[in-house]
Amino acid sequence: MQSSRPYRISMGLFSCLLLSCLPVTANAQTIQDWDEMGYIGHRLKEASPEWLEWPLPSAQIASVSHTSTAGRSVSLSFKDLGHGKTGIALPSQREGHLRFEKLQPDQQLSDGRWHLKGEAPKAHHLEGVLKASRPGTYSVEACFKITSSFEGAIRFEVGSSHTNLELNQDAVNGLSINQSLGIVRIERPGDHPWKLTAQSASVETEGIVLMHVILRTAPEGEPISQLADGSILLHARDVRIHGTKLQYEPLPHKNTVGYWVNESDQPSWFFQCLRPGRYAVEILQGCGKGHGGSLVHLSIDQTMLPFLVEETGHFQHFVPRIVGEVRLPRPDSYELRLIPIKKAGGAVMDVRQIRLIPLAEKP
């Protein structure tokens, strides 16, 4: 799997970053502890300044993102201010929610993320070994600093998969920038050498310092849209995995989300709904003898449907079940997620597909 696309960081986007040349008025913040997933959240008001001082050293931060009240998320740049403080460049529309992600180098987190820092033989080269617990698809996000004008490409490689980003950027005062590079695929569990490199268009690679890489789990297949008959079909092959063991198993006799041995692992599907209304939720599940009875919550929009996994005699003996109904109130993008509450046996279940079946409106 490979990806390559040109990219130029807009100077309009970074106009507020030039404020780092001016005196910065610190804003008193009540520092929170990192939550169990390694995040800190902070609510912003529209009257917030363009440059926010936060009482954390930048070396602890993997990324900073902002989600507006309209639900649009963007990655923010940040700069070490010394004395255990970091400056955050805020977007023009500031009201919304800030999220700080803690840097936890060279380990896989419980939701499947990787923070890769490795070794740095040169400022423009990072390398290491990723110890994959499962196969899967990941989005790649690189964190780097532009110290002077840079024109060239950033490339990430892991195993036989790679992705590129062409970059043409003026200096932005040594700010740490997080930028998406594309998608990679890890084909099997085990050790996979990886490297992040920057190659300048000039002979010498100057003007850029690579900091770390973030791998986030990504959908395994294609975007999901509503079918002509009004139903919405969520195939196992299009799942997004949040976890370390759960995986899509593509063998024809399986074709399932399986290996669900960790109670904390969760599968989800993102889909487009064009026709709001009521839908029955049908799950095609299998569960081996002696492993039934796990309690699972199916979450979608504001609805939570609890159900018990039924034993079907074999994990690949799939039986369709209606587990409840949901209302999708508007044409929009939605996420359906399966959340194990209590695992009763060796594995939760296998899931081949979930189908949302349109229902007539009640009188």
C-alpha positions in Angstrom: 0.0 0.0 0.0 1.4 3.4 -0.9 0.3 7.0 -1.1 1.8 10.2 -2.4 0.4 13.6 -2.7 1.7 17.2 -2.8 1.1 19.4 0.2 1.9 23.0 1.1 1.2 24.3 4.6 -0.9 27.4 4.2 0.7 30.5 5.6 -2.8 31.8 6.2 -3.4 28.9 8.5 -0.2 29.8 10.4 -0.7 33.5 10.5 -1.4 33.3 14.2 1.9 31.4 14.7 3.8 34.6 14.1 2.5 35.8 17.4 5.3 33.7 18.9 7.6 36.6 18.0 5.5 38.8 20.3 5.3 38.9 24.1 2.9 36.1 25.2 0.6 36.6 28.1 0.2 33.4 30.0 -3.2 32.2 30.8 -3.7 30.5 34.1 -4.8 26.9 33.6 -5.9 24.2 36.0 -3.8 21.3 34.8 -5.6 17.9 34.7 -4.2 14.5 35.0 -3.9 12.4 31.9 -6.9 10.1 31.5 -6.4 6.3 31.2 -6.1 6.7 27.4 -3.5 9.4 27.6 -5.6 12.5 26.9 -6.4 15.8 28.5 -9.4 17.8 27.4 -10.0 21.5 27.7 -13.0 23.6 26.7 -12.3 26.8 24.8 -14.4 29.9 24.5 -14.6 32.2 21.4 -12.9 34.9 23.5 -9.8 32.8 24.0 -6.5 34.4 22.8 -4.9 33.4 19.5 -1.9 31.9 21.4 -2.5 29.7 24.5 0.1 28.9 27.1 -0.3 25.5 28.6 1.6 24.2 31.7 3.1 21.0 30.1 6.5 20.6 28.5 6.2 20.0 24.8 8.3 16.8 25.2 5.3 15.1 26.8 2.9 16.0 23.9 2.3 13.7 20.9 -0.4 16.0 19.4 -2.9 18.8 20.1 -6.2 18.9 18.3 -9.2 21.2 18.2 -12.8 20.2 17.6 -15.2 23.1 16.8 -18.8 23.3 18.0 -19.7 22.1 14.5 -17.7 18.9 14.9 -14.7 19.8 12.6 -11.4 18.6 14.0 -8.0 20.1 13.1 -4.5 19.4 14.3 -2.8 22.4 16.0 0.9 23.4 16.1 2.7 23.9 19.3 6.0 25.2 20.6 8.2 24.7 23.7 8.3 27.9 25.8 10.7 26.5 28.4 10.0 26.3 32.1 7.7 23.3 31.6 5.3 25.3 29.3 4.0 24.9 25.8 2.5 27.5 23.5 -0.5 26.4 21.4 -1.5 28.2 18.2 -5.3 28.3 18.2 -7.5 28.4 15.0 -9.5 31.5 14.0 -12.7 29.9 15.2 -11.7 29.2 18.8 -14.9 28.0 20.5 -14.7 24.3 20.9 -12.7 21.6 22.6 -8.9 21.1 22.9 -7.4 17.7 23.3 -3.8 17.0 24.3 -2.4 13.6 23.5 0.4 12.3 25.7 3.5 11.0 24.0 4.1 7.4 25.0 7.0 6.3 22.8 7.5 3.0 21.1 4.6 1.1 22.6 1.1 0.1 21.4 -1.7 1.6 23.4 -4.8 -0.2 24.4 -6.9 1.4 21.6 -4.4 0.2 19.0 -2.4 3.5 18.5 1.3 3.5 18.2 3.7 6.4 19.1 7.0 5.7 17.3 10.1 7.7 18.3 12.9 5.1 17.8 16.4 6.2 17.1 17.5 9.4 15.3 20.8 8.9 13.5 20.1 12.3 11.8 17.7 15.1 12.3 15.8 14.1 9.2 15.8 10.3 9.9 14.0 8.2 12.5 14.0 4.4 12.6 13.0 1.5 14.8 11.2 -1.8 15.0 7.4 -2.0 15.5 6.3 -5.1 17.4 2.8 -5.7 15.8 0.3 -7.7 17.9 -2.1 -8.1 14.9 -2.4 -7.2 11.2 -4.3 -4.0 10.4 -4.6 -0.7 8.6 -3.3 2.5 10.1 -3.3 6.2 9.3 0.1 7.8 9.6 0.7 11.2 11.3 4.2 12.7 11.5 5.3 15.4 13.9 8.2 17.6 12.7 9.7 21.0 13.1 10.5 23.4 10.2 13.6 25.3 11.2 14.2 27.0 7.8 12.6 26.8 4.4 12.1 23.2 3.3 11.1 21.7 0.0 11.0 18.0 -0.4 9.2 14.9 0.8 8.5 13.1 4.1 8.3 9.3 3.7 7.2 6.6 6.2 7.9 3.0 5.7 6.9 -0.1 7.7 7.5 -3.6 6.4 6.6 -3.5 2.7 4.1 -0.6 3.0 4.9 3.1 2.7 3.3 6.5 2.2 4.7 9.9 1.1 4.0 13.6 1.6 5.5 16.2 -0.6 6.1 19.4 1.3 7.0 23.0 0.4 7.2 25.1 3.5 8.7 28.3 4.8 10.1 28.5 8.3 7.5 28.8 11.0 9.7 29.6 14.1 10.5 26.0 15.1 6.9 25.0 15.8 6.0 21.3 16.1 3.6 20.5 13.3 1.5 17.3 13.1 0.6 16.3 9.5 -1.2 13.3 8.0 1.0 11.3 5.6 -1.5 8.7 4.4 -2.3 5.0 5.1 -0.2 2.0 5.6 -1.0 -1.7 6.0 0.7 -4.1 8.5 0.1 -7.6 7.0 1.0 -9.8 10.0 1.9 -9.9 13.6 5.6 -9.7 14.5 8.6 -7.4 14.2 8.5 -4.8 11.4 11.4 -2.4 10.8 10.1 1.2 10.2 11.7 4.5 9.3 10.6 8.1 8.8 12.8 10.1 6.5 12.8 13.6 5.0 14.4 14.1 1.6 15.0 17.7 0.4 14.9 18.7 -3.2 18.4 20.2 -2.6 21.5 18.0 -2.1 21.5 18.5 1.7 18.4 17.7 3.8 18.2 20.8 6.0 15.5 22.8 7.5 13.5 20.0 9.1 13.7 18.0 12.3 11.6 14.8 12.6 10.1 14.3 16.1 7.9 11.2 16.1 5.2 9.2 14.3 1.6 8.4 15.4 -0.1 5.4 13.9 -3.9 5.4 14.4 -6.2 2.6 13.5 -8.1 3.2 10.3 -11.0 1.5 8.5 -9.9 -1.8 6.9 -12.0 -1.4 3.8 -14.2 1.1 1.9 -16.5 4.0 2.9 -20.0 2.8 3.7 -23.1 4.4 2.1 -26.8 3.6 2.2 -28.0 1.1 -0.3 -30.8 1.7 -2.8 -33.3 -0.3 -0.7 -32.6 1.9 2.2 -30.6 -0.6 4.2 -27.1 0.1 5.5 -24.7 -2.9 5.4 -21.7 -2.9 7.7 -19.3 -5.6 6.4 -16.6 -7.1 8.6 -14.1 -6.1 5.9 -14.9 -2.4 6.4 -14.4 -2.4 10.2 -12.2 0.0 12.1 -10.5 -1.8 15.1 -9.9 -0.1 18.4 -7.6 -2.5 20.2 -4.6 -4.8 20.1 -5.9 -8.3 19.3 -9.3 -7.9 17.6 -8.9 -8.0 13.8 -10.5 -8.6 10.5 -9.9 -12.2 9.4 -10.1 -12.3 5.6 -10.0 -16.0 4.9 -13.1 -17.0 2.9 -14.5 -19.4 5.5 -14.1 -16.7 8.1 -14.6 -13.2 6.6 -15.3 -11.9 10.0 -14.2 -9.6 12.8 -12.7 -12.1 15.2 -9.9 -13.0 17.6 -11.9 -11.0 20.2 -10.0 -12.2 23.2 -9.5 -8.8 24.9 -12.5 -7.4 26.6 -11.2 -3.8 26.0 -11.0 -4.2 22.2 -13.9 -2.6 20.2 -14.9 -2.7 16.5 -16.7 0.2 14.9 -18.1 1.2 11.5 -18.5 4.7 10.1 -21.2 5.2 7.6 -23.3 7.7 5.7 -27.1 7.8 6.3 -29.1 9.6 3.6 -32.6 8.8 4.9 -33.3 9.5 8.6 -35.8 7.3 10.4 -36.2 4.1 12.4 -34.0 1.1 11.7 -33.9 -2.4 13.0 -30.4 -3.6 13.9 -29.5 -7.1 12.7 -26.2 -8.6 13.7 -24.7 -11.7 12.0 -22.7 -13.3 14.8 -21.1 -16.6 15.7 -19.9 -17.9 19.0 -18.2 -21.3 19.9 -19.7 -23.8 22.3 -19.2 -22.8 25.9 -18.3 -19.2 25.1 -21.8 -17.6 24.8 -23.3 -15.1 27.3 -21.0 -12.1 26.9 -22.7 -8.8 27.5 -22.2 -6.3 24.7 -23.5 -2.8 24.2 -24.2 -1.6 20.6 -23.7 2.2 20.5 -25.0 4.5 17.7 -25.8 8.2 18.0 -27.5 8.6 21.3 -28.8 5.0 21.5 -27.2 2.1 23.5 -28.6 -1.4 22.8 -27.5 -4.0 25.3 -27.6 -7.7 24.2 -26.1 -11.1 25.2 -24.0 -13.0 22.7 -25.7 -16.2 21.7 -23.8 -19.5 21.5 -24.1 -20.8 17.9 -21.9 -24.0 18.2 -18.9 -22.5 16.3 -17.4 -19.1 15.9 -17.8 -19.3 12.1 -21.4 -20.6 12.4 -23.1 -17.3 11.8 -26.7 -16.6 12.9 -28.7 -13.4 12.2 -30.3 -11.7 15.2 -32.3 -8.5 15.7 -30.9 -6.9 18.8 -33.1 -3.8 18.8 -33.9 -0.7 16.9 -32.4 2.8 16.6 -33.5 6.2 15.2 -31.1 8.1 13.0 -32.5 11.6 13.3 -30.9 13.4 10.3 -28.9 12.7 7.1 -25.3 12.6 8.5 -22.2 10.5 9.2 -22.6 8.0 12.1 -20.5 5.6 14.0 -21.8 2.2 15.2 -19.6 0.6 17.9 -19.7 -2.7 19.8 -18.6 -2.3 23.4 -18.0 -5.4 25.4 -19.1 -5.0 29.0 -18.4 -8.5 30.3 -16.6 -11.4 28.4 -18.2 -14.7 29.5 -15.8 -17.1 27.7 -12.5 -17.2 25.9 -13.6 -14.7 23.2 -16.6 -12.4 22.9 -17.9 -13.5 19.5 -17.2 -13.3 15.7 -19.1 -10.7 13.6 -19.5 -11.1 9.9 -21.8 -8.1 9.3 -24.4 -5.8 10.8 -27.4 -4.6 8.9 -29.6 -1.6 9.6 -33.0 -2.3 8.1 -35.4 0.6 7.5 -38.7 0.5 9.4 -42.0 2.2 8.8 -42.6 5.2 11.1 -45.0 4.5 13.9 -48.4 6.3 13.6 
